[in-house]
Amino acid sequence: MQDIFKIKFPKDKDAEFVKELKQRVNGYFKEKGISRHANFSMITKTVSMFAMLLVPYFAMMFFFTNFWLVALCWLVIGLGVAGIGMSVMHDANHGAYSKHKWVNRMLGRVLDVVGGNATNWKIQHNLLHHTFTNVEGLDTDIEAGALLRLHKEQKWIGLHKFQYIYAWFLYGFMTLRWMTVKDFVQPFKFRKNKVNGSVKRSFWSEYTIMIAIKAFYYTYMYVLPMIFLPFAWWQVLIFFFIMQFTTGVTLATTFQLAHVVPDTTFHAPAEDNSMEENWVVHQLKTTSDFARNNWLVSWYIGGLNFQVEHHLFPNICHIHYKKLSKIVEETAKEYGIVYHNMPSMWSALIEHGKQLKALGSKDYALG
């Protein structure tokens, strides 16, 4: 990984656009007299997302004995975990859920008890992905292992010709990879590259706490079901895999639709560590909205279909993104700045598939 502290975005380029955009967004909240944080509908959604995890969990543990009913419960749990991650934890770890830091810390740490690690996630997502979106070697969200090529600068292998077919299956293993390998290896990489400066506890204290919480997670999510459910250990393992695969494919697909599509651009720093665009314009070029008029998609994935607005204003709760999207799009149009938007979820899926196929081409690799 390059030294992130040497990478510079030009602040003077498109400075008027950036200033005007911020003024208009600030003016929106001032004019409406509303908070940038969660409101009652957000709290209701939070309860709903946790219910998607807790209701099926306790239903299968105490009431259901039918194999298929139990399997369905695990699938819903997987959707619930993904929903909590996208709609609750995500806002909280950006400081967008509440004006109270302790509320954001508490809800952000929910990631730990559903199998992830909030400390690693904030470094990978808040610092690296949000600052260096689609920048090879810095944006870890586009580093998915040798079998997937998500950036033109990444090494090409022959198997990539078929990644537009098999990538969707590999996405299902994302959370399994996080909780079994990535969360244990990544802290050492972050420490080596000196990007863990925001962590207040000592490295080994944080690492020990992570292991303890991982043990708690595996206990309630696998050991207890193995003890109390009327099924063999390997059947419970299948259930666990169903849940993880559901969560993984939901999260990974949602993340990639906003960045790895033909309209978005991919970048690398110049030899002097400078970036071509102002950071705000960089976000607009590397990010795309999708399905903005689909209320169900917006509700479930925590407004991540308004990815442009999220990248520009990550400290604003996602319930405001639909309104902000009109402001951002109109301002960008006035200043001749690109603004990407795909009309539907289906079109976004198709476009992502096209980009996967393009990146899998040897000619594209050489280009």
N, C-alpha and C positions, 0 to 999 in steps of 0.2 A: 504493500500500500504506500502511495506517495504521502509526503508530509502535507497534511491538509492545511496546516497553518501557513503554508507558502502560496497556496492557491488564491488568486485574487480575481474578483469580478469588478469590471470597470463601473464605478459609481456615477461618473459624469455622463455616460452614454444613456440616452432616453430618460434623463433625470426628470424632465418636466412631466412626462407620462406617469412616472412612478409617484411623483408628488401629487398630481391631480387624482390619481386612483386612490391613494390613501385618504385624501381629503374627502372624496365622495363617499367612501366606505364609512369613515368616521362620522360624516354628516348624516348618513342614513340612520345610525344608531342614536345620534343626538336628536334628529328630527322626530323619530318615532318614540323616543324616550324609553328605550328598552335596553335590557342587559345583553352583553355579548355572550353570556353564558347560558346554561340550561334553563328551561322554563318548565311549566307543569307537564306539557306533552312529552318533554324529554325524560322527566322523572317517571311518567307512566310507561314510556318505552323501556326504561331501565328495568322496571319491575317485570315487564313482559319478557325481556331477554333472560333475566335470571330464572323466571318461571319455566322457560324452555329447557333450562338445565335441571332445575331442582324437581319439578313435578314428575317428569319421566324417570328420574333417578330413584326417587322414593317409591314411585308406583311399581317399578320392577323389583325393587328390593323387598317390598312388603305385601304386594298384592298380586302381581302377574306371575304366572308359571308357564304360560304358553310360549314356546320357542320364538314364534314369529312376532308375537306382541312385544316380547323382550327385545328382539332385534330391532323392532320399530322404535322402541324407547331409546336405544343406543343411537340410532340415526338422528332422532330429534335432539338428543343431547349434543351430538356433533354440530347440528345447526345452531343450537343454543350457544355453544362455546364460541362458534364463529361470530354469532350475533353480538355476544358480549364483547368480543374482541374489537369488532368494527364499530359498534354503536356506543359502547360505554368506556372500555379501557382506553381506546384510541384517543377519544376526546380528553380523558382524564390525564393521560401521560403527556399531552400537549399543553396541559394547564387550561384547557378550554371548557371543561365541564362546569366548574364552579369558580367563583372569585376567592374561595377559601382554599388555601394550599393543602390543608389537611384532608379535605374532601377529595381533591385530585390525587393525592398520594394514596389514600385508602382505596379508591376505585381503580387507580392505576395498578396497584399491587394485586388486583384480582387476577391479572395475567399469571402471577406466580401460582395461584391455587387452581388454575385450570391447565397447568402443565408447562407454561412458558417461564420467562424470566424478565421482569420489567426493566431491570438495570441494563441487561444486554440489549433489549429491544429499543430502549430510548437512545442508546448510543448508535445502534445500527440504523434506526428509523429517523429519529428526530435530528440527529447530527449529520450522519453520512448521507442517507437517502434524500432528506429534505434540502440539504445544502448543495449536494452534488448530483442532482437528479440526472440519470442516464449518462453519467460520466464514468467511463471504464476505469476500473481500479480503485474507485472511491465509493460509488454507489453499490453497496452490497446487496441491494434488492434485485440487481440484475446479474448476480453471481449465483448460478443455480447448479454448479457442478459441470463436469466434462460432457455430460450427455445433453445439455441444453445450451444453446448459443443465443443469448439475448442481446448481444451488442456486437457491432461489426468488427470491433477490434479483438474480440475473443477468438481463440484458436478454433479453426474449422477442422472437423473430422467427417469422414464419409457418412457416418450414422446420422448426422444432422440433416441429411436429405429427407429423413422421415420424421423429424421432430414435430412437424405440424400435426402428425398423427398421434405420436406417443406422448407428447408433452402433457396433454390433459390428464393422462394416467399418472405421470410422475408428479404432477401438482398435488395429488392426493397424499403424497408422502412428506409434504412440507413440514407439518407439525411434528410428525414422528422423528424426522431428521433433527428438528430443533431440540426436542426434549431428550433425545438419546445421544446426540453428538455435538451439535452446534453450540448449545448452551454451556457445555463443559469445555469446549475448545476455544470458543470465541473470546472469553475474557482474557486469555493469555495473549491472543493476537492484539486485542485492544490495548492491553498494557504495554506490549512490545512497541506498538505504534503511537503510544502516548495520547490516545484519544479517550481515555477513561478518567480524565481530570475532574469531571462533574460528580464522580462517585465520592460520597463523603466518608463512608467507612473504609477501613483498610481493605486491600485486595483479598486477603485470606479470610477476613471476617465476612465479607460479602459472599465469597465463594462457599464458605461453610454454611451460611444461611440458605443459599441456593440449594445445596445438597439436602439440607433438612426439609425444605419445602417440597423438593422433588420426592423425597421419601413419603411425605404426607400425601402428596398427590397420588402416587402409585398405590398407596395403602387404601385410600377411599375409592379410587377409580378402578382398581383391579383386584387387590387382595380381598377386600370386603365382599365384592360381588362373587368372587371365586368361593368364598366361605358360605355365603347366604343364598346364592342362587342355586336352583336345583339342576345345575349343569356341570359338565366336566370342565376342568381347567382350560382345556384347549378350545372348548366352545366359548368360554368367557373371553379368551384371547381373541377369538374371531369377532365377538361383539365389540371388544376394545378397538380392534382394527377398523371395523365399520365406522365407529365414532370418529376415530382419528382421520380416516380417509375422507369422510364427509366434511370435517372441519378443514382439512388441508386443501382439498380441491376448491372449496368455497372461497377460502382466503386467498390462495395463490391466484386463482382466476381473476378475482376482483382486483387484486393489486396490478396484475399485468395488463388488464384492459385499458388502463389509464396511461400507460407509458410505452408499452411495446406494441405499437401499431404503426402503420405506414406513414401517417401524417406527422408523428412526433419525431424529433431529431435526437441524435446521439452524438456525444462530444468527448473530447479529450483536451487536457490543458496544453497550451503551447509550450515550447521549450523553456520559456522564461516563467512558466507556471501561471500565466495569465489566461483568463477565459475570454471568449469572444464577446459575450453579451453581458449587460447589466443582469444582476441576479434575478430580478422580477421578470424580465423578458426571457431569460433562460428557462424559467419555470413555465412560461406560456408556450415556449417552443417544444419543451420536452414532455408536456402533460396534456391530456385530453379529457373533457367531460364526456359522459354518455348517458343515455336514457334519462334525461333531465325531467321529462314529463311523466315518468313512471313512478307513481307515489309508493308502490309496494317495494320496488327496488331501492328507492331512496330511503324508505323507512328501515328496511332490514339491514342494508349494508352501511348504515350510519352516514349517509350523504357522501360516500366515497365515489359516487358517480359524478359528483361535483368536485372532481379532483383538482381542477385548476384553482378554484376558490380555496380549497383546503391547503394547497401548497403556498398560496399567496398569504393566507391568513389562518395559519394552523392554530392560533390561540383563540379563535372564535368558534363557538359550538356549531356543529354541523347543521342544526335545525335552521340556521339563518342562511345557509348557502344558496338555496333556491332564489331568494331575493337578491343576494349579492351577485349571483351569476349574471343578472341583467345589467348591473352596474359595471361589472368587469368587462363583459362582452362589448357593451356600448362604448366604454372608454377606450378599449383596445382598438375598436373600429375607427374611432375618431382620430387616433394617433397613428393609424396604419400598422398596428401591431397584430401579429397573428393570434388567432384564438381558435382552438380546436374543440369540436363538439360532434359526437356521433349520435344520431337521432334515437337509437334504441339499444337495448341490451343485445339483441340478436345481431345488429350491425356491428357492435363492438366485438362480439365473439368472432364474427367473420373476419373483421379487420385484423384482429390479433392472430388468427390462423394464417392470414396472408403474410403477416410480418414474420411469423415463425418459418413459413415456407421460404420466404426471401432470404432470411438469415441462414437457412439450411443449404442454400445454393453455393457451390464453390466459386462461381463467377462473382457472386455478391461478396464472398470472402476476399477475393483478389481485388475487388474494386475498392 
